[in-house]
Amino acid sequence: MAFVGGLGVGDLGVRRRASFASQRRRPAVLRMVAVGPRVGHGFDLHRLEPDNKLILGGVVLDHSVGCVGHSDGDAVYHCVVDSVLGALSMPDIGQLFPDKDPEWKGAPSDVFMRATKDLMEEKGYEIGNLDVTVILEKPKLSPHKGKMRENIAELLGCDLDRVNLKAKTHEKVDALGENRAVACHTVVMLVPRPLEHEAQSTVAEATAVTVDDPKSLAQDWMQMASKRVMVNLEAGTAAIREAEAAIQNEHVLQNLYETIKSRKGADPSSSWTAKLFSKGRSKISQKVGEEGTEVVIAGIRDDKPELIKESADLLYHLSVLWADAGVEPDEVWDELRSRENTSGIAEKQSRSS
């Protein structure tokens, strides 16, 4: 028989309830890929009455009153479960383990903790850190805090230094201060599980499960591998599309420039660009200034459609000026690249010197 903080979990009734966690674990061969940390908060409160055990953090405490609850009433475990479920944006403990369901009557709360750990790992997360505050007038929890932390860390599969537990009294105020209730607050941060941990967990699960259907297990592995490949492909595809868009934008300007250059020396009556070239650089420069002013006006008026149109006109006339002065777009791009990772203030100071 195994014990968690003094609670035996070897009897048939408990093993039946504990099967919930193993049933949750088997389909978890396929796991979600977590993105970024998540934070959750939990709160729980139980009345304290005679003829009930006082169980907190998996530790049975010697006291005249205990928690009233459908299960064993472990307010600490319930609070931790709710904080993790909250961080995962999932239903709370009362919805997943209803207090009207006879299945959970008198159930040890470590069952809920193990099931929550499975849900957390299925979504690709692990405990970053967990901070628990227990509010109880008596008995004193200081002698038991270490064991409570150990139980929580073991059930959630994390290092002990990621779990903190504090105990406070309520200074004899209201039901908490009169020792008629116990309350608990928990804050948790979940972080994405490293991919190597995911692989190790998957291997451990696959080897721990009795393989009744090797073909089905192989299909699960293929699906998992395909999912991982698809995640990487999607990320790679997004990067490629972004790069292609940047290249296409550069090509738009380059194509415009080449078209403008082809009009140089052409009959002024044949195109507006040829007419601009025929009027000389002073007129071209004047047009660049006029279009720049139009851009400024559109910006001040917060007129986005007009700003887009005037910006296009400015780029066109600027390209005409480049072509007339023999400036290639690549020369401008090279100048911009040379300024990367350089402070604008420092760049201006270098010009004045």
Residue pairs with C-beta under 8 A, 6 or more apart in sequence:
1 8
1 9
1 10
1 11
2 8
2 9
2 10
3 9
4 58
4 108
4 110
4 151
4 154
4 155
5 55
5 57
5 58
5 59
5 60
5 147
5 148
5 151
6 58
6 59
6 60
7 55
7 58
7 60
7 72
7 108
7 110
8 14
9 15
9 18
9 108
9 110
13 106
14 107
14 108
14 111
17 103
17 104
17 107
17 108
17 111
18 111
18 114
20 111
20 115
21 111
21 114
21 115
21 117
21 118
24 115
24 118
24 119
24 122
25 118
25 205
26 205
26 209
28 118
28 121
28 122
28 205
29 202
29 205
29 206
29 220
29 221
29 223
29 224
30 220
30 223
30 224
30 227
31 121
31 122
31 123
31 124
31 198
31 201
31 202
31 224
32 122
32 123
32 124
33 124
33 192
33 228
33 231
34 123
34 124
34 125
34 190
34 191
34 192
34 193
35 192
36 192
37 128
37 189
37 190
37 191
37 192
38 87
38 88
38 89
38 125
38 189
38 190
39 87
39 187
39 188
39 189
39 190
40 82
40 83
40 84
40 85
40 86
40 87
40 88
40 187
40 188
40 190
41 83
41 86
41 185
41 186
41 187
41 188
42 78
42 79
42 80
42 81
42 82
42 83
42 84
42 86
42 184
42 185
42 186
42 187
42 188
43 79
43 82
43 183
43 184
43 185
43 186
44 75
44 76
44 78
44 79
44 82
44 183
44 184
45 75
45 181
45 182
45 183
45 184
46 67
46 68
46 69
46 73
46 75
46 181
46 182
47 67
47 68
47 175
47 180
47 181
48 54
48 65
48 66
48 67
48 68
48 179
48 180
48 181
48 182
49 65
49 66
49 68
50 64
50 65
50 66
51 66
52 65
52 66
52 67
52 68
52 73
53 60
53 66
53 67
53 72
53 73
54 60
54 61
54 62
54 63
54 65
54 66
54 67
54 139
54 182
55 61
55 66
55 67
55 72
55 73
55 74
55 109
56 67
56 74
56 75
56 76
56 134
56 136
56 141
56 144
56 148
56 182
57 74
57 76
57 77
57 132
57 134
57 144
57 147
57 148
57 149
57 151
57 152
57 165
58 74
58 76
58 77
58 109
58 110
58 147
58 148
58 151
58 152
58 155
59 144
59 147
59 148
59 151
61 139
61 141
61 144
62 139
63 138
63 139
65 179
66 73
67 73
67 74
67 75
67 182
69 78
69 99
70 99
70 100
70 104
70 105
71 97
71 99
71 104
71 105
71 106
71 107
71 108
71 109
71 112
72 106
72 107
72 108
72 109
73 109
74 108
74 109
75 134
75 182
75 183
75 184
76 132
76 134
76 148
76 152
76 165
76 184
77 109
77 110
77 112
77 113
77 152
77 155
78 93
78 109
78 112
78 184
79 132
79 184
79 185
79 186
80 113
80 116
80 130
80 132
80 152
80 156
80 186
80 188
81 93
81 109
81 112
81 113
81 116
82 92
82 93
82 186
83 130
83 186
83 187
83 188
84 116
84 119
84 120
84 127
84 156
84 188
84 190
85 91
85 92
85 93
85 96
85 116
85 119
86 92
87 125
87 188
87 189
87 190
88 119
88 120
88 123
88 125
88 190
90 96
90 119
93 112
96 112
96 115
97 104
97 107
97 112
98 104
110 151
110 155
113 152
113 155
113 156
114 155
116 156
117 155
117 156
117 157
120 126
120 127
120 156
120 190
121 157
121 193
121 201
124 192
124 193
124 198
125 190
125 191
125 192
125 193
126 157
126 158
126 190
126 191
126 192
126 193
126 197
127 156
127 157
127 158
127 162
127 163
127 188
127 189
127 190
127 191
128 162
128 188
128 189
128 190
128 191
129 162
129 163
129 164
129 188
129 189
130 152
130 156
130 158
130 162
130 163
130 164
130 186
130 187
130 188
130 189
131 164
131 166
131 186
131 187
131 188
132 148
132 152
132 163
132 164
132 165
132 166
132 184
132 185
132 186
133 165
133 166
133 167
133 168
133 184
133 185
133 186
134 141
134 165
134 166
134 167
134 168
134 182
134 183
134 184
135 168
135 169
135 170
135 176
135 182
135 183
135 184
135 185
136 167
136 168
136 169
136 176
136 179
136 182
136 183
137 169
137 170
137 172
137 176
137 177
137 178
137 179
138 169
138 179
140 167
141 148
141 167
142 167
145 165
145 166
145 167
148 165
149 160
149 163
149 164
149 165
150 160
152 163
152 165
153 159
153 160
153 162
153 163
156 163
169 177
170 176
170 177
171 177
172 178
175 181
176 182
176 183
193 201
202 224
206 217
206 221
209 217
211 217
250 333
253 315
253 319
253 329
254 329
256 315
256 316
256 319
257 319
257 322
257 323
257 328
257 329
259 273
260 273
260 316
260 319
260 320
260 323
261 323
263 270
263 271
263 273
263 274
263 277
264 274
264 277
264 323
264 324
265 274
265 277
266 273
266 274
266 277
267 274
268 274
268 275
268 277
268 278
269 275
273 320
276 283
276 284
276 287
276 317
276 320
277 284
277 320
277 323
277 324
281 321
281 324
281 325
284 317
284 320
284 321
284 324
285 321
287 317
287 320
288 314
288 317
288 318
288 321
291 310
291 313
291 314
291 317
292 314
294 310
294 313
294 314
295 307
295 310
295 311
295 314
297 310
298 306
298 307
298 309
298 310
299 307
319 329
321 327
322 328
322 329
322 332
339 347
